[in-house]
Amino acid sequence: MVGLFKAVGGIIVALAIVLAVSMLFIGGIGGFVAGLIAALAYAFCGAVIFTFGLMLEHLEAIRRNSTRQSEMLTELLRRTPKTGPSHREAMENNLDQLAKSNFRFKEI
């Protein structure tokens, strides 16, 4: 699905460029200026579709790595140095909550 969005967006941008160049050859400068607005609109739409595909790809990567990142965060919280008594108590409470709740990023 992601590849489809990226491919369609790229094709639309390519067609917009071909449209602008063909309008230059067909109608000269007057035709180019008239077709330029349509070509820019098509190019913008293609760029939006392509960007949507990139966003979906990024979200899939986040979802795929969320379990590993949750485990890394839990390890990082367990390895933090203990400094003062008030900070230590707060950290222990956070670790207890984290251990009891089976915390995962994808649940957020």
Buried (B, 14 or more C-beta within 10 A) or exposed (E): EBEEBBEBBBEBBEBBEEBBEBBBEEEEEEBBEEBBEEBEEBBEBBBEBBEBBEEBBEEEEEEEEBEEEBEEEBEEBEEEEEEEEEEEEEBEEEBEEBEEEEBEBEEE
